[in-house]
Amino acid sequence: MQASWRADHDKLTFIACMPSSLASVKAGECDAPDRMIGDVNLFLSPADEDEEGCIGELELMIAPKDSRRQGYGRATILTFLHYIQLHLDGLLAEYKSKLGLDKMKLLQLKVKIGSKNDKSIKLFESLGFIKIGESPNYFGEFELVFEGFLDDERTRSLMDRYKVLDFREMQYHERVPLSAILH
Ligand SMILES: CC(C)(COP(=O)(O)OP(=O)(O)OC[C@H]1O[C@@H](n2cnc3c(N)ncnc32)[C@H](O)[C@@H]1OP(=O)(O)O)[C@@H](O)C(=O)NCCC(=O)NCCS
């Protein structure tokens, strides 16, 4: 399942780990079990009204209770939004090629949150997500959409405001399994 999530054309997923000041990212160090705190995902799906359009749905979790309320959730989703904006062309190219389409655009970024999950609703609203409708949907969830979701300037200014500094993309150095070396 992990392998399919890595390869699936309609998913983008990252594990959130405790901040680290290391110069390189090595598998098993920065993401050792005691450094993993959550995950953040994007799921792309076809838009009903436009064959060459898709909708992005976000998911966020900071799992350990003692890691919550320290800004990691907001930092994780802001960094993820910035990443999506930087890599949108590549993400859409992968998505459309699997569907055999020539063109594809992202029409909306949204999140679905249980109507009683006030803390999460507050988090997303603090970034400019806006509830669609006054009452929850059939599943008891509010849908919130991100206004100006392609505006990287805006995401950067939110990152400044919430002190999410030093964003850097780094190569992930996977450990080569011993069996691969031996063969
Ligand atoms: C929602 C969740 C991701 C928040 O993560 P977190 O790291 O604790 O959140 P942050 O510390 O970054 O908080 C950011 C903002 O969210 C809101 N918030 C977070 N926890 C809150 C709480 N316990 N009470 C009230 N507001 C809260 C606040 O507005 C907070 O801003 P502030 O600290 O400036 O007031 C985390 O609680 C979680 O994983 N919950 C379960 C999964 C979930 O609900 N995911 C969201 C739907 S996809």
The ligand as an SDF file (V2000), in Angstrom:
LIG
                    3D

 48 50  0  0  0  0  0  0  0  0999 V2000
   -6.3880   19.4840   13.6600 C   0  0  0  0  0  0  0  0  0  0  0  0
   -4.9400   19.1680   13.9440 C   0  0  0  0  0  0  0  0  0  0  0  0
   -4.2350   18.8080   12.6410 C   0  0  0  0  0  0  0  0  0  0  0  0
   -4.2750   20.4270   14.5370 C   0  0  0  0  0  0  0  0  0  0  0  0
   -2.8790   20.2370   14.6350 O   0  0  0  0  0  0  0  0  0  0  0  0
   -2.0090   21.1030   15.6690 P   0  0  0  0  0  0  0  0  0  0  0  0
   -0.5750   20.8890   15.3650 O   0  0  0  0  0  0  0  0  0  0  0  0
   -2.4370   20.8080   17.0470 O   0  0  0  0  0  0  0  0  0  0  0  0
   -2.4660   22.5820   15.2840 O   0  0  0  0  0  0  0  0  0  0  0  0
   -1.6390   23.9380   15.4560 P   0  0  0  0  0  0  0  0  0  0  0  0
   -0.8680   23.9030   16.7390 O   0  0  0  0  0  0  0  0  0  0  0  0
   -0.8530   24.1890   14.2190 O   0  0  0  0  0  0  0  0  0  0  0  0
   -2.8190   24.9860   15.6040 O   0  0  0  0  0  0  0  0  0  0  0  0
   -3.1580   25.8950   14.5890 C   0  0  0  0  0  0  0  0  0  0  0  0
   -4.4940   26.5430   14.9130 C   0  0  0  0  0  0  0  0  0  0  0  0
   -5.5170   25.5550   14.9440 O   0  0  0  0  0  0  0  0  0  0  0  0
   -6.4890   25.8910   15.9780 C   0  0  0  0  0  0  0  0  0  0  0  0
   -6.4010   24.8800   17.0450 N   0  0  0  0  0  0  0  0  0  0  0  0
   -5.5940   23.7930   17.0550 C   0  0  0  0  0  0  0  0  0  0  0  0
   -5.8050   23.0650   18.1790 N   0  0  0  0  0  0  0  0  0  0  0  0
   -6.7680   23.7170   18.8760 C   0  0  0  0  0  0  0  0  0  0  0  0
   -7.4270   23.4620   20.1140 C   0  0  0  0  0  0  0  0  0  0  0  0
   -7.1220   22.3850   20.8610 N   0  0  0  0  0  0  0  0  0  0  0  0
   -8.3790   24.3300   20.5120 N   0  0  0  0  0  0  0  0  0  0  0  0
   -8.6960   25.4060   19.7660 C   0  0  0  0  0  0  0  0  0  0  0  0
   -8.0920   25.7250   18.5880 N   0  0  0  0  0  0  0  0  0  0  0  0
   -7.1490   24.8760   18.1480 C   0  0  0  0  0  0  0  0  0  0  0  0
   -6.0780   27.2420   16.4990 C   0  0  0  0  0  0  0  0  0  0  0  0
   -6.7010   28.2240   15.6950 O   0  0  0  0  0  0  0  0  0  0  0  0
   -4.5720   27.2160   16.2580 C   0  0  0  0  0  0  0  0  0  0  0  0
   -4.0340   28.5190   16.1600 O   0  0  0  0  0  0  0  0  0  0  0  0
   -3.4790   29.2990   17.4530 P   0  0  0  0  0  0  0  0  0  0  0  0
   -2.5960   28.3360   18.1910 O   0  0  0  0  0  0  0  0  0  0  0  0
   -2.7530   30.4570   16.8420 O   0  0  0  0  0  0  0  0  0  0  0  0
   -4.6990   29.6600   18.2420 O   0  0  0  0  0  0  0  0  0  0  0  0
   -4.8050   17.9900   14.9630 C   0  0  0  0  0  0  0  0  0  0  0  0
   -5.5410   18.3130   16.1090 O   0  0  0  0  0  0  0  0  0  0  0  0
   -5.2930   16.6640   14.3940 C   0  0  0  0  0  0  0  0  0  0  0  0
   -4.5430   15.9430   13.7430 O   0  0  0  0  0  0  0  0  0  0  0  0
   -6.5590   16.3030   14.6120 N   0  0  0  0  0  0  0  0  0  0  0  0
   -7.1200   15.0390   14.0940 C   0  0  0  0  0  0  0  0  0  0  0  0
   -7.2330   15.0040   12.5830 C   0  0  0  0  0  0  0  0  0  0  0  0
   -8.0040   16.1780   12.0130 C   0  0  0  0  0  0  0  0  0  0  0  0
   -8.9480   16.6650   12.6040 O   0  0  0  0  0  0  0  0  0  0  0  0
   -7.5500   16.6380   10.8070 N   0  0  0  0  0  0  0  0  0  0  0  0
   -8.1660   17.7680   10.1210 C   0  0  0  0  0  0  0  0  0  0  0  0
   -9.1570   17.3860    9.0670 C   0  0  0  0  0  0  0  0  0  0  0  0
   -8.4000   16.8010    7.6050 S   0  0  0  0  0  0  0  0  0  0  0  0
  1  2  1  0
  2  3  1  0
  2  4  1  0
  2 36  1  0
  4  5  1  0
  5  6  1  0
  6  7  2  0
  6  8  1  0
  6  9  1  0
  9 10  1  0
 10 11  2  0
 10 12  1  0
 10 13  1  0
 13 14  1  0
 14 15  1  0
 15 16  1  0
 15 30  1  0
 16 17  1  0
 17 18  1  0
 17 28  1  0
 18 19  1  0
 18 27  1  0
 19 20  2  0
 20 21  1  0
 21 22  1  0
 21 27  2  0
 22 23  1  0
 22 24  2  0
 24 25  1  0
 25 26  2  0
 26 27  1  0
 28 29  1  0
 28 30  1  0
 30 31  1  0
 31 32  1  0
 32 33  2  0
 32 34  1  0
 32 35  1  0
 36 37  1  0
 36 38  1  0
 38 39  2  0
 38 40  1  0
 40 41  1  0
 41 42  1  0
 42 43  1  0
 43 44  2  0
 43 45  1  0
 45 46  1  0
 46 47  1  0
 47 48  1  0
M  END
$$$$
